[in-house]
Amino acid sequence: MKNLIIWRLVFVMLAVVSLASCGSDDVEKRLTSEQRELYAQNISGEYPGQYVIIYKNKDCIEGTDEAGRPMTIAHSETFDGVQVDVSDSKMLHVFFQNFPVSLISKVVDADEELSHALAEISPQAITARYGFDYDTDYSHIKWAFIPNVMLLNLNYDGSEHHIRLVFNNNNQHYKFTQDELKHPKAFSSLAENGITLQLEAIYDGSTLIQRFGSESGNYMHIKFKAD
């Protein structure tokens, strides 16, 4: 009986060692802090270019696609002379400078007074946090950003309003090879192909005014392309 208990303990110990060794093979590979700092340094810089903004509102006309199916023909506007700034590892932020906030008035139809107030706003910066990680196959580095909420204090309809504009990254992440990230101005390859955002929602304080992006509602897609 004693020998049987000993053998059972041996089998249990062997099973634990086996599981531990298997688990070590599945440990997720992580970028080192030195890699993150180097990559952030090499994508940092100023990138001049243009915004191409596609938006849909009630003024859009209906048409058909190549297959004859009904479709809404959205508006398109291009803004030159703008710039995106990418900070280094001390800040890890992207600044979409000179964004034409007044254009948002074109898609806000849930509050007419708010729409008029937005139409008077000068260009602002959309700020976003960014970070790096390995892609699933570890052969590429993923770069992604998360836009911050834009805060505006507007006076209209006889009172002050704390407006919050919410953007998203269109569920996109972008890929670099490790070799690309070893060179300065590495962000150029992404910016030349375009970095995209979407207007997601607008709030007055905690009150939702309008949500964007649904097929039946208004939307605004923003693409920055470097020169």
PLY file of the C-alpha trace (Angstrom):
ply
format ascii 1.0
element vertex 227
property float x
property float y
property float z
element edge 226
property int vertex1
property int vertex2
end_header
0.00 0.00 0.00
2.85 2.33 0.92
4.58 1.66 -2.44
1.32 2.39 -4.28
1.03 5.79 -2.57
4.66 6.64 -3.44
4.12 5.77 -7.11
0.98 7.91 -7.22
2.96 10.86 -5.84
5.65 10.30 -8.46
3.07 10.34 -11.26
1.49 13.54 -9.90
4.90 15.26 -9.75
5.73 14.16 -13.30
2.40 15.51 -14.54
3.04 18.90 -12.85
6.53 19.14 -14.39
5.11 18.23 -17.82
2.39 20.90 -17.62
4.91 23.50 -16.48
7.22 22.76 -19.41
4.31 22.97 -21.89
3.20 26.26 -20.38
6.66 27.75 -20.81
6.44 27.12 -24.56
3.21 29.13 -24.71
4.50 32.23 -22.89
3.49 35.29 -24.90
6.45 37.15 -26.33
6.61 40.80 -25.34
8.48 43.80 -26.65
11.17 45.04 -24.30
11.09 48.57 -22.94
14.22 49.29 -25.00
12.46 48.18 -28.19
9.40 50.31 -27.43
11.56 53.35 -26.75
13.56 52.89 -29.97
10.46 52.32 -32.11
8.71 55.36 -30.62
11.78 57.48 -31.26
11.96 56.36 -34.89
8.32 57.07 -35.73
8.34 60.47 -33.99
8.26 63.60 -36.08
6.06 65.98 -38.07
4.19 64.63 -41.09
2.47 67.21 -43.33
-0.37 66.05 -45.54
-4.13 66.27 -46.07
-7.43 65.09 -44.62
-9.90 63.33 -46.88
-13.25 63.40 -45.07
-16.24 61.36 -46.24
-19.55 62.08 -44.56
-23.23 61.30 -44.96
-26.15 63.48 -43.92
-29.72 64.16 -44.96
-28.55 66.18 -47.98
-26.91 63.17 -49.64
-28.52 61.97 -52.84
-29.46 58.40 -53.65
-27.80 56.58 -56.53
-26.83 53.09 -57.63
-23.60 51.12 -57.57
-22.01 49.25 -60.50
-24.39 46.34 -59.96
-27.44 48.61 -60.05
-28.10 48.33 -56.32
-29.35 51.45 -54.48
-26.73 53.37 -52.54
-26.27 56.74 -50.87
-23.69 59.01 -52.48
-21.75 60.54 -49.59
-20.05 63.93 -49.52
-16.28 64.16 -49.82
-14.05 67.08 -48.84
-10.27 67.41 -48.86
-8.27 69.71 -46.57
-4.66 70.42 -47.53
-1.95 72.04 -45.42
-2.59 69.95 -42.31
-0.21 67.85 -40.25
0.09 64.90 -37.91
2.69 65.02 -35.14
3.93 61.81 -33.50
5.61 62.14 -30.11
8.42 59.97 -28.77
8.37 57.47 -25.88
7.96 60.22 -23.26
4.42 61.02 -24.42
3.30 58.21 -26.77
0.72 60.47 -28.40
-0.40 61.32 -31.92
-1.71 64.80 -32.68
-4.01 65.11 -35.70
-3.46 68.85 -36.06
-5.73 71.39 -37.78
-8.77 69.12 -37.84
-11.76 71.07 -39.29
-14.19 70.68 -36.38
-16.68 73.00 -38.09
-17.37 70.26 -40.67
-18.97 68.15 -37.94
-21.86 70.60 -38.00
-22.82 69.00 -41.33
-23.67 65.65 -39.69
-25.24 66.89 -36.43
-28.98 67.14 -37.02
-30.26 66.06 -33.59
-29.64 69.55 -32.13
-29.87 72.49 -34.51
-28.42 75.03 -32.06
-25.42 72.79 -31.41
-24.91 72.38 -35.14
-24.80 76.16 -35.62
-22.32 76.53 -32.72
-20.01 73.85 -34.13
-20.00 75.58 -37.51
-18.17 78.53 -35.88
-15.37 76.47 -34.29
-11.84 76.95 -35.58
-9.65 73.90 -36.41
-8.53 71.84 -33.40
-6.21 68.89 -32.75
-7.53 65.37 -32.23
-5.15 63.74 -29.77
-4.65 59.99 -29.42
-2.57 57.60 -27.33
-0.55 55.01 -29.21
1.37 51.82 -28.51
3.24 48.86 -30.00
2.88 45.10 -29.68
3.85 41.97 -31.56
1.51 40.68 -34.23
0.19 37.15 -33.66
2.92 35.55 -35.78
5.68 37.70 -34.18
7.02 38.60 -37.62
5.54 42.12 -37.54
5.02 44.87 -34.98
1.47 46.19 -34.57
0.97 49.92 -34.06
-2.41 51.21 -32.93
-3.85 54.40 -31.48
-6.87 55.24 -29.31
-8.32 58.75 -29.82
-8.96 60.90 -26.77
-12.30 62.65 -26.31
-12.29 66.20 -27.66
-13.75 68.66 -25.14
-15.40 71.91 -26.23
-17.05 74.57 -24.08
-19.70 76.23 -26.25
-22.16 78.99 -25.46
-25.46 78.75 -27.30
-29.18 78.71 -26.59
-28.55 81.04 -23.63
-26.22 78.77 -21.65
-22.79 77.11 -21.58
-22.50 73.54 -22.85
-19.70 71.05 -22.22
-19.52 69.21 -25.53
-17.67 65.91 -25.89
-16.72 64.64 -29.34
-15.89 60.92 -29.36
-13.77 59.43 -32.14
-12.54 55.88 -32.73
-9.75 54.27 -34.76
-12.11 52.41 -37.10
-10.92 49.14 -35.49
-7.65 49.44 -37.38
-4.11 48.50 -36.42
-1.09 48.99 -38.64
1.94 46.78 -39.21
5.67 47.43 -39.38
8.53 45.03 -39.87
11.19 45.28 -37.19
13.64 46.42 -39.88
11.34 49.33 -40.85
11.21 50.48 -37.24
15.01 50.69 -37.06
15.01 53.75 -39.33
14.02 57.37 -38.50
10.73 58.69 -39.89
9.40 55.10 -39.98
5.86 56.48 -39.69
6.04 57.76 -43.28
5.16 54.38 -44.78
1.90 54.26 -42.82
0.99 57.91 -43.31
1.46 57.73 -47.07
-1.15 54.95 -47.23
-3.49 56.71 -44.82
-4.42 56.66 -41.12
-8.17 56.52 -40.45
-10.55 57.73 -37.75
-14.32 57.83 -37.35
-16.63 60.19 -35.55
-18.48 57.96 -33.10
-20.74 60.15 -30.95
-21.35 63.61 -29.55
-22.42 64.36 -25.97
-23.52 67.42 -24.05
-22.04 66.60 -20.66
-23.21 63.06 -19.99
-26.22 63.34 -22.32
-25.89 61.61 -25.67
-26.90 63.99 -28.47
-26.22 61.81 -31.49
-24.41 58.61 -32.41
-22.77 58.17 -35.81
-21.73 55.32 -38.04
-24.95 53.32 -38.45
-26.03 52.37 -41.95
-29.26 54.34 -41.71
-27.80 57.36 -39.91
-25.17 60.00 -40.50
-21.47 59.19 -40.43
-18.06 60.79 -40.84
-14.89 58.92 -41.90
-11.57 60.75 -41.65
-8.37 59.74 -43.42
-5.02 61.48 -43.02
-2.56 60.98 -45.89
0.97 62.32 -45.75
2.40 64.26 -48.68
0 1
1 2
2 3
3 4
4 5
5 6
6 7
7 8
8 9
9 10
10 11
11 12
12 13
13 14
14 15
15 16
16 17
17 18
18 19
19 20
20 21
21 22
22 23
23 24
24 25
25 26
26 27
27 28
28 29
29 30
30 31
31 32
32 33
33 34
34 35
35 36
36 37
37 38
38 39
39 40
40 41
41 42
42 43
43 44
44 45
45 46
46 47
47 48
48 49
49 50
50 51
51 52
52 53
53 54
54 55
55 56
56 57
57 58
58 59
59 60
60 61
61 62
62 63
63 64
64 65
65 66
66 67
67 68
68 69
69 70
70 71
71 72
72 73
73 74
74 75
75 76
76 77
77 78
78 79
79 80
80 81
81 82
82 83
83 84
84 85
85 86
86 87
87 88
88 89
89 90
90 91
91 92
92 93
93 94
94 95
95 96
96 97
97 98
98 99
99 100
100 101
101 102
102 103
103 104
104 105
105 106
106 107
107 108
108 109
109 110
110 111
111 112
112 113
113 114
114 115
115 116
116 117
117 118
118 119
119 120
120 121
121 122
122 123
123 124
124 125
125 126
126 127
127 128
128 129
129 130
130 131
131 132
132 133
133 134
134 135
135 136
136 137
137 138
138 139
139 140
140 141
141 142
142 143
143 144
144 145
145 146
146 147
147 148
148 149
149 150
150 151
151 152
152 153
153 154
154 155
155 156
156 157
157 158
158 159
159 160
160 161
161 162
162 163
163 164
164 165
165 166
166 167
167 168
168 169
169 170
170 171
171 172
172 173
173 174
174 175
175 176
176 177
177 178
178 179
179 180
180 181
181 182
182 183
183 184
184 185
185 186
186 187
187 188
188 189
189 190
190 191
191 192
192 193
193 194
194 195
195 196
196 197
197 198
198 199
199 200
200 201
201 202
202 203
203 204
204 205
205 206
206 207
207 208
208 209
209 210
210 211
211 212
212 213
213 214
214 215
215 216
216 217
217 218
218 219
219 220
220 221
221 222
222 223
223 224
224 225
225 226
